[in-house]
Amino acid sequence: MRFLPGARAHWPVEIAVSLATQSGAMSGHTVGVSAALLEFRRAYELAPTYKLFYNIAVCSERLNDFAGAYKNYKLYLAKGGADIPPDRQ
């Protein structure tokens, strides 16, 4: 289920999940997505940008946290405003 028609995961989510699952302490897709989610939240604390809300939403969706995904997709759209291309809205 996607909240944004035609939306695809940004490549940073794929890379973050891949790196998290390949590290020695991590195994399994859910653990990797959870680790990626934490990293994106930390990244937002260090350098806030609306673009991270999209990545957080994708991770939340993959973890079946649909309320969290919805909230972060909405934040992405609200904070990104006119900077978001029409095909991504």
Secondary structure in CASP SS format (residue, H / E / C, confidence):
PFRMAT SS
TARGET T0000
AUTHOR 0000-0000-0000
METHOD secondary structure of the structure
MODEL  1
M C 1.00
R C 1.00
F C 1.00
L C 1.00
P C 1.00
G C 1.00
A C 1.00
R C 1.00
A C 1.00
H C 1.00
W H 1.00
P H 1.00
V H 1.00
E H 1.00
I H 1.00
A H 1.00
V H 1.00
S H 1.00
L H 1.00
A H 1.00
T H 1.00
Q H 1.00
S C 1.00
G C 1.00
A C 1.00
M C 1.00
S C 1.00
G C 1.00
H H 1.00
T H 1.00
V H 1.00
G H 1.00
V H 1.00
S H 1.00
A H 1.00
A H 1.00
L H 1.00
L H 1.00
E H 1.00
F H 1.00
R H 1.00
R H 1.00
A H 1.00
Y H 1.00
E H 1.00
L H 1.00
A C 1.00
P C 1.00
T C 1.00
Y C 1.00
K H 1.00
L H 1.00
F H 1.00
Y H 1.00
N H 1.00
I H 1.00
A H 1.00
V H 1.00
C H 1.00
S H 1.00
E H 1.00
R H 1.00
L C 1.00
N C 1.00
D C 1.00
F H 1.00
A H 1.00
G H 1.00
A H 1.00
Y H 1.00
K H 1.00
N H 1.00
Y H 1.00
K H 1.00
L H 1.00
Y H 1.00
L H 1.00
A H 1.00
K H 1.00
G H 1.00
G H 1.00
A H 1.00
D H 1.00
I C 1.00
P C 1.00
P H 1.00
D H 1.00
R H 1.00
Q C 1.00
END
